[in-house]
Amino acid sequence: MSKVNIAVLIGSLRRDSFNARLAAAVAKLAPAEFTFKVLQIGDLPLYNQDDDANQAAPVKRLKSEITASQGLLFVTPEYNRSIPGVLKNAIDHASRPYGQSAFAGKPAGIIGVSVGAIGTAVAQQHLRNVLAYLDVPTLGQPEVFIQAKEGLFDADGSIGAGSRQFLQGWVDRYVAWVKKNIA
Ligand SMILES: Cc1cc2nc3c(=O)[nH]c(=O)nc-3n(C[C@H](O)[C@H](O)[C@H](O)COP(=O)(O)O)c2cc1C
C-alpha cells in the first residue's frame, strides 16, 4: 500500500508536553507506511470570522497540510474538563470559510494524557462532539484515557512497558480504521 500521511494535532504548546511526547511515542508503534506530521498551531492568530476571505499564511498552511493528509490524530490534554483553547482555535480555523472545511471525511483517532485520574475522558467527549459536526469519523474503541505517571515513557521516549501492549493494540486498530475509511 502507498504511504498514509497522518496529520497530528496536539492540544498543548508546553515545551515538555506529555501529549507531544505521547504523539511521538505512539507514532513509533505504527507501520512504516504510516507517516505522522505534527502540525504547528502555536503561530495561528485567534480566529476571527472577519478574516475568512483573507486567511493568514499559518492558517492556509494548516489547511493545506490537513487537506494533504489521509487521516488525523488528535493528542490532547484536558483543560478545565474540555479541550484546550489552542486546539479549538486551530479546529475553528481549518473548518472555515463555511463550506471549505479541510476536515470533512478524514478518519480521526483521539488520545491524550492528563494529570487527573480520569485522564482526558471529558475533553475527548467534547472533541468527539466537535468532530461529529465537522463530518470527521472518529475511532470509538478502544478509548485511550491515560494519567501522567512515572514510567509512562522509557528513557528513549518510547511508551513504557506498563502501557505498551495497550497502546500497540490501539495503534493497530487505528491503522486498520484509517485504511478502511480513507476517502
Ligand atoms: C488551564 C489548565 C486546565 C487544566 N484542567 C485539567 C482538567 O480539567 N483535567 C485534568 O486532568 N488536568 C487538567 N490540567 C492539568 C493538565 O493535565 C496538565 O497540565 C498536563 O500536563 C497538560 O498536558 P501537557 O503536558 O501535554 O501540556 C489543566 C492544566 C491547565 C494548565
The ligand as a MOL file (V3000), in Angstrom:
LIG
                    3D

  0  0  0     0  0            999 V3000
M  V30 BEGIN CTAB
M  V30 COUNTS 31 33 0 0 0
M  V30 BEGIN ATOM
M  V30 1 C -5.6280 25.6040 32.2290 0
M  V30 2 C -5.4490 24.1750 32.7010 0
M  V30 3 C -6.5630 23.4070 32.9790 0
M  V30 4 C -6.4250 22.0690 33.3610 0
M  V30 5 N -7.5350 21.2960 33.5430 0
M  V30 6 C -7.3990 19.9560 33.7220 0
M  V30 7 C -8.5310 19.0950 33.6900 0
M  V30 8 O -9.6730 19.5220 33.5260 0
M  V30 9 N -8.3250 17.7530 33.8410 0
M  V30 10 C -7.0610 17.2330 34.0140 0
M  V30 11 O -6.9230 16.0220 34.1150 0
M  V30 12 N -5.9720 18.0170 34.0530 0
M  V30 13 C -6.1090 19.3620 33.8890 0
M  V30 14 N -4.9980 20.1680 33.8460 0
M  V30 15 C -3.6640 19.5940 34.0770 0
M  V30 16 C -3.0840 19.0080 32.7980 0
M  V30 17 O -3.4750 17.6480 32.7250 0
M  V30 18 C -1.5500 19.0730 32.8250 0
M  V30 19 O -1.1490 20.4290 32.8630 0
M  V30 20 C -0.9210 18.3610 31.6540 0
M  V30 21 O 0.4640 18.2440 31.8790 0
M  V30 22 C -1.1920 19.0930 30.3540 0
M  V30 23 O -0.7190 18.3530 29.2390 0
M  V30 24 P 0.7190 18.6360 28.5620 0
M  V30 25 O 1.7450 18.0050 29.4880 0
M  V30 26 O 0.6320 17.9210 27.2520 0
M  V30 27 O 0.9140 20.1010 28.4380 0
M  V30 28 C -5.1260 21.5170 33.4960 0
M  V30 29 C -3.9960 22.3130 33.2300 0
M  V30 30 C -4.1550 23.6170 32.8280 0
M  V30 31 C -2.9210 24.4390 32.5130 0
M  V30 END ATOM
M  V30 BEGIN BOND
M  V30 1 1 1 2
M  V30 2 1 2 3
M  V30 3 2 2 30
M  V30 4 2 3 4
M  V30 5 1 4 5
M  V30 6 1 4 28
M  V30 7 2 5 6
M  V30 8 1 6 7
M  V30 9 1 6 13
M  V30 10 2 7 8
M  V30 11 1 7 9
M  V30 12 1 9 10
M  V30 13 2 10 11
M  V30 14 1 10 12
M  V30 15 2 12 13
M  V30 16 1 13 14
M  V30 17 1 14 15
M  V30 18 1 14 28
M  V30 19 1 15 16
M  V30 20 1 16 17
M  V30 21 1 16 18
M  V30 22 1 18 19
M  V30 23 1 18 20
M  V30 24 1 20 21
M  V30 25 1 20 22
M  V30 26 1 22 23
M  V30 27 1 23 24
M  V30 28 2 24 25
M  V30 29 1 24 26
M  V30 30 1 24 27
M  V30 31 2 28 29
M  V30 32 1 29 30
M  V30 33 1 30 31
M  V30 END BOND
M  V30 END CTAB
M  END
